[in-house]
């Protein structure tokens, strides 16, 4: 199905709105043809007034629902007080946020930033500085071990250790200092560690790769290896964390505590960009004034919303919903195995569904879902990701599963 065919399915009003975007915004995304105007809970409404069930949740940035009333109330109250001071001064909102998030993660302190990619970049800088000043690695010799199939963002440093040709191609020269090994293979990490290794950076579940779930003993083995070899373990929980997989962090599900958590997306409640590196003083304490910074990082508006997000998670309700509804999602999707679906991977309310290439592409199925009032997104050609807001109801989830079957049935 071509872009022209997709556009032919939407109204003239939406076609005109899409044309303006295509004319004046860089083409660094390939969105499905829908123009969202309003949103609430697990639903969005397009500019024609049609309602859709959002099963992407802005790549898990909207875990707690669109326009979550508790989070919006906090944001509106803060808007009337102060939104930005820069870190040149203290703000009344930052301290309570930092304390609450550190407590939630069981750590001492946080480094507040804005986007997930900034959190990853900051984690890399902290790990290198720790390596030189604490571990004693020779200047300029630090290396960090990463996994094949990773997605940690698209900044120049991060794409330097990506193996995605679209993210990496023609953006060199690339930043050195990274060693890539197969994901899910702890023995490969063990073999790659040397005296200059300062960190192992991993996604507990690889989201962009199609919700790739490693063997159950993988992260525990990595944690033990990094302890033994005096190497930091950095867990990128930007997509997998904050309730998505049925726990506060995916690391909790496998009994692992990393040295550093990288958080983002849902930390801003779908309202403002908020990210953070969370760790203990013996690691984050290597940063001194002037060595790292961000004008907007930890701003009062972000801090107020971030603290409210922590309060939502402290009750455990969202984590329990993700576990309970995720189990139903898993069962429902597995009914389509052998009927146009070749594999299903579920972790809480997060699913990767591989579409049989002899049946359809993942985007074609997503386009059919769009026609049936479901927003979902494809990745790597044949995989559909589902990640609805954790506030989705049981009835909405059952309807989404049924609509997936009908959308797939058009091709089978």
N, C-alpha and C positions, 0 to 999 in steps of 0.2 A: 504494500500500500504506500503510495507516494504522499508527500506533504499536501499536494493539491487534492488528492482524494480525501485526506483527513479534513482539510478546510471545507470541502464541499458538504461535509456533514453538519456544519455549524451555521448559525444565522448570519445574515449580512452584517448585523451590528457587531457580532464578535469578530467576523472577518476584518472589518474596518479597524477595530481596536488592535487586533493582532498585527495588521499592516503597519500601524504607527510604531509599534515596538520594533518590528523587523527593520523599519527604515532608520530608526534613531538610536537603537541600543545594540551594542556589540553582540555578535552571534556566538556567544560562548556557551549557550544552552540550546537545547532542542526540545522545547516544552510541547506538551500535548495541547491541542487547540481548544482551550477553555480559558475564559477571562473571569477571574473571581472578583466579586464586588463586596461580599459580606461573608462572615463566618461566625459560628457559635457552636460550642461543644465539639462534636465529631462531624459537623456538617458545614459545607460552604455553599454559597449561592452565587451563580454567575450573573453577568450584567443583563441577561434576559429574564432573570428571576427563577431559573431552574436550580433545584437543590441537588447536591451531591453528597455522598458519604465519603469523607476524606480518609483514605486508607494509606496515606503516606506521612501525614502529620509533619510536613516540612522536614523530612529526613530525621524524624524524632525530635525536632525542636519544639513541637506543639504536643508534647506528651500529656499535658494536663488539660487539653482542650482549647479550642479557639475562644478567645475572649473570656477566659476563666474569670468568673466574677470576683473571686478573692484577690487574684493577681492584678486584675484591671483596677480594682479599688485602691490597692497599694500604689500602683503606678500613678493614678490620678492624684492621690494625696501628695505624693512626692513631687509631681509636676508643679504643684502650687507652692512648694517650699524652695527647692534648689535642685537643678539637674546636673550641673557640672562645676567643679571647682578646680580641676586638675589635681594631681598628687603633690603640687607645690604647697597645698594646705590640707589639713585634715577635714573630713566631713563627718557629720553625726551618723550617717548611714553605714559607712564602711566598716567600722569596728564590729557592730553587731552581726553584719553579714559574714565577715571573716571568721569571727568566733563560731557562728552557727555552722558554717560549711566545714570548718576544721573539725568540729565536734561530730558532725554527721559522718565524716570520713575516718574518724578516729586518729586524726593527725594534729600537729601543732599549729600549722600556719598555712596560708594560701598566698599565691601570687595572682592577683586579679588581672585579667586581660579582657579582650572583647570577643574575638572570633576563635573558633576551634583551631584553625591553623596557627593563630598567634600563641595559643596554649602549647601546641606541639613545638613551635620554634623556641618558645621560652623553656620548655622542658629540655630540649637539645642543648641550649646554652647553659642551663643549670648543670646538666650532667657533665658537660665538658669542663666547666669551671671546677666542679667537685672533683673530677678526675685529676686535674692538675694540682689543685690546692690541698686536697685531702688524701687521695689515693697515691699521688706522687708520680703520675704519668709525665713523661718528658714533654716539654712544650711543643705543641703542634702535632703530636703523635696520637691523640685520642681517637678511638673508633667506637662506633655504635652499631650493634647488630639489629637488623630489621628483618621483616619477613616478606617473602615473595607474595604478590597479590595484595600488598598493603594499600590502604588509602588513608593518608593523614592530612590531606589538604593539597593545595596547588601553588604554594609559594615556591620560589626558586630552589631553596634548600630542600624542601620536602619532595619536589618532583625529581630531584637528583637521585633519590633512592626508590623511585617508583618504577615498576616494570610495565605500566600502562602506556602504550605508545601514543595515545591521544593526549594524555596529561604531560608526557615527557618530550615528545618529538619536537625538534627544532627550538628548544628553549635553553640549549647549552650555551657556554660551558657549564658543567655541573659541579656542584659542591662535593668535595671529597670527604672521606671520613666515615663511610657507611659500608657495612657488609651485609649482603642479603642472603638469606637461607630459606629453604622450603618452610612454609607455614605448617604448624602442627608437628614438626619434627624436633623434639628437644635434643636429640643426639646431635643434630646438625648445629644447633646453638652451642652445645658443649664443645664441639670440634672447632668452632669459629672463635671462641673466646681466647684472647691472649693477654699478655701483661698490660697492653695498652687499651683494652676494652673497658669503657666507662659505663656503658648501659646496654640493656636489651629493651628495645621499644616495640611493643606489640599491641594490636587490637585483640581483646579477649574473644571477640567474634568479629570476623571481617565483613563489615556491612556492605561496602560498595562492591565487594567481590561476589555478592549474592547471598549474604547471611551465611558465611562459611564458619561452621562450628568445629573447633578442633577436638581431638580425643580428650576424654575427661581427665586424663592424667597429665596433659600437656602443660597447663599453667602451673600446677603444683611442682612439676619437675623443673620448669624454668625458674620458679621461685627458689627452689633448693639449690640449683646450680649457681644462680646469681649470688646467693648468700655465701656459698662455699668459695666463690672466686672473687669476692669483694667487688661486685658489679651491681649497679643500680638496675632495678626492674621498674620500667615505666609502662603503665597500663593506659592506653588511649581509650577511655570510656566515654568519648564524646558522643557516640551514637548508642553504645550498649548500656551506658549508665543511667542513673536517675530514674529507675523504675521499669525501664523498657523490658527487661528480661525476667521480671518477677522478683527482683531483688534491688536494693539500692544501687549496687554495682554488680556487673556480671562476675567480677572476681569473687564476690560473696558466694555465688552459687557453686564455686569449686574450692572454697575454703582458702583463698589466697589473699594476702595483703601486700600490694606493691609498695615500692619506696615512694613513687610519685603517681598520683592520679592526674590525668589530663581530662578536664571536663569542659563542656560547652553546650551548644544547642539548647536542650531543655532547661539548662540553668537560667536562661533568660525568659522562660515561660512563654515563648513565642511572641514576646512584646518588645524586648530589646536584646541586642547581642551581648551576652555575658559568657566569659570563659574563665578558667582558673587552672593553675597548677597547684596541687594540694600535696603537702608532704610534711616531714618533720624538720625541726630546726637544724639538725646535723647535715641536712642536704640543702634546703632552701636558704639556710643561714649563710651560704657562701656569697649571696648577693649583697653588695654594699651600695650606698647611694651613688647614683650616676652610672651604674653598670648595666642597668636595664630600666625600661620605663614605658609608659603609654599615657598620652594625654587623657584618653577616655577610660582607660582601664580602672575599674573600681569606682566609677563615677557614682554620685548619690542615687540617681535613678536606677542604674543597673544594680547597685548594692541593695536598694530597697526591694526590688523585684526578686533578686537572688535570694535574699533572706526569706521572702514569702514562699519561694519554691522549696527551700529547705524545710520550712514549717509544714508544707503539704506532704513532703516525704517522711517527716518524722512520725506521722501517724501510722505509716505502713499500709494504708488503705490502697494506694495506687499500686504498690508492689503486689499486694494480694490479688487485686483485680487482674493484673497482667498474668499472674500465675494461673488463675482460675479460667479466665477467658482464653488465654493462650493455649491451654489444654484442649479446649473446644475447637479452636482454630486449627490446631494440629490434626485432630481427628477428622474435621470436616474437609481439609485439603487433601488428606491422604486417600480419601474416597475417589480422587481423580487420578491416582497413579495407574498408569497403563491406559488411560483414557485421554491422552494428550499431554499428560504430565509424566516426566521421567524421574523426578526427585523432589522431595519436600524437606526443608530444614526449618524447624521452629524453635525459638527460644523466647518464652513468654509471648507477648503480643508482637512478635517480629518473625516474619516468614520469608524464606527464599523459595521460589517455585520455579523449577526448570521445565520449560516448555519443549516438547518434542519438536525438533527442527523439521521433521517431515509433516508436521501438522500446521505450525504457524510460527511467526516470530513473537517474541514477548511484547514488542510494541503493538503488533496487530491485536493481540489479546487485550492489551491496555486500552487501545482505541475502542474496542468493543465494550469494555467495561465502562468507559467514559459515556458511551451512548446509553448505558443502563444505569447511570447515576453513581458510578464508583470511580474515585480518583486513585490510581495506582501508577507505579513507574517501573519501567524496564531498566535493566543493566546488563551490559555485556551481551546484548543480542538475544539471548534465550532465557533470561531469568527475570521474573517479576518479584519485586519486593513489596510486601504488605507490612505496614507499621501504623495502624490506626491510633488515634489518641487513646490513652488509657481510660478515658471517660466513656468510651463507646459502650452502648448497652448490649445486653445479650441478644435482644431482638434485632438490633442493627447488625451485629456480627453474624447472626444466622442468615440475615438477608444478604449480606455481602458474600457469604459462602455460596448461597444459591445463585447469586448473580454471576459469580465467577464460573460456576458450572455452565450457565447459559451462554456466557461470552465464549467460553472454550468450545461449547457444543456446536457453535456455528462453523467450526473448522474440522471437527472430528467426523 
